[in-house]
Amino acid sequence: MDRHGLIRGALWISVPFNFAAALALAFPTMSAARLFALPASVPQPYPAMLGGFVALFGGLYCWLALQAQIPRAMVGFSAIGKLAVFAIVTTLWLGDAIGTPLALAGAGDLLLALLFLGWLRATRS
């Protein structure tokens, strides 16, 4: 697989990853949210806003994967977003504010961020 195939694959993996996370965050009483041990009782508007932002990133990944030329700046922005989520989830996990299932899902964000950063490094001019 060439570099562009690798980044497109990583972007396509990010789409359902983000949409599943968005659903779990937006609807904390769903069974998917229970798998990640998310609290079921969260005051509005927090779940809707957080789920919306995570879904927005999922839409960005889909849009990027469909581009003939993938904009490097947007992949960089995506890497920053993935690293931020990993840092937040790890900090919360270390402080016992979230459980291990959610922390493990956050590790997926780290892996995707590293793929994005690797592509940026490999394709710089």
C-alpha positions in Angstrom: 0.0 0.0 0.0 1.4 3.4 -0.9 1.5 6.4 1.3 -1.7 7.8 0.0 -3.5 4.5 0.3 -2.3 4.3 4.0 -3.6 7.8 4.9 -6.9 7.1 3.1 -7.3 3.9 5.0 -6.5 5.6 8.3 -9.1 8.3 7.5 -11.7 5.8 6.5 -11.1 3.9 9.8 -11.5 7.2 11.6 -15.0 7.8 10.2 -16.9 4.9 11.9 -14.6 5.2 14.9 -15.7 8.8 15.4 -19.4 8.3 14.5 -19.6 5.4 17.0 -18.0 7.6 19.7 -20.3 10.5 18.8 -23.4 8.3 19.3 -22.1 6.9 22.6 -21.3 10.5 23.8 -24.5 12.1 22.6 -26.7 9.3 23.9 -25.2 8.2 27.2 -28.0 5.8 28.0 -27.4 3.7 24.9 -25.8 0.3 25.3 -22.7 1.5 23.3 -22.1 4.1 26.0 -22.4 1.4 28.7 -19.6 -0.6 27.0 -17.3 2.4 27.6 -18.6 2.8 31.1 -19.8 6.4 30.3 -22.0 7.9 33.0 -25.7 7.7 32.0 -26.7 10.8 33.9 -25.1 13.8 32.2 -26.8 17.2 32.1 -27.8 18.6 28.7 -26.4 20.2 26.6 -23.0 18.5 27.2 -23.7 15.1 25.6 -25.2 16.7 22.5 -22.4 19.3 22.1 -19.6 16.8 22.6 -21.2 14.2 20.4 -21.8 16.8 17.7 -18.1 17.9 17.8 -16.9 14.3 17.6 -19.3 13.6 14.6 -18.0 16.8 13.0 -14.5 15.4 13.0 -15.9 12.1 11.6 -17.3 14.1 8.7 -14.0 15.8 8.2 -12.2 12.5 8.0 -14.7 11.3 5.4 -14.3 14.5 3.4 -10.5 14.2 3.5 -10.6 10.6 2.4 -12.6 11.6 -0.7 -10.3 14.3 -1.8 -8.1 13.7 -4.9 -5.3 15.7 -3.1 -5.5 15.4 0.7 -4.8 18.8 2.3 -1.8 18.4 4.6 -2.9 21.2 6.9 -6.2 19.4 7.6 -4.4 16.1 8.3 -2.2 18.1 10.7 -5.3 19.5 12.4 -6.7 16.0 12.6 -3.6 14.7 14.2 -3.7 17.5 16.8 -7.4 16.6 17.5 -6.6 12.9 17.9 -3.6 13.6 20.2 -5.7 16.0 22.3 -8.4 13.3 22.8 -5.7 10.8 23.8 -4.1 13.3 26.2 -7.5 14.1 27.8 -8.6 10.5 28.1 -5.3 9.4 29.5 -5.3 12.2 32.1 -8.9 11.3 33.1 -8.0 7.6 33.3 -4.9 8.3 35.4 -7.1 10.4 37.8 -9.6 7.5 38.0 -12.3 9.7 36.4 -13.0 7.2 33.6 -12.6 3.5 33.3 -10.2 1.3 31.3 -12.6 0.6 28.4 -12.7 4.3 27.5 -9.0 4.6 28.0 -8.4 1.8 25.6 -10.6 3.4 23.0 -8.5 6.6 23.5 -5.5 4.5 22.5 -7.1 4.1 19.1 -6.9 7.9 18.8 -3.2 7.8 19.5 -2.6 5.1 16.9 -4.5 7.2 14.3 -2.7 10.4 15.3 0.6 8.6 14.8 -0.5 7.4 11.3 -1.5 10.9 10.4 1.8 12.3 11.7 3.8 9.6 9.9 2.0 10.5 6.6 2.8 14.2 7.1 6.4 13.4 7.7 6.7 11.1 4.7 5.0 13.5 2.3 6.7 16.8 3.3 8.5 18.5 0.5 
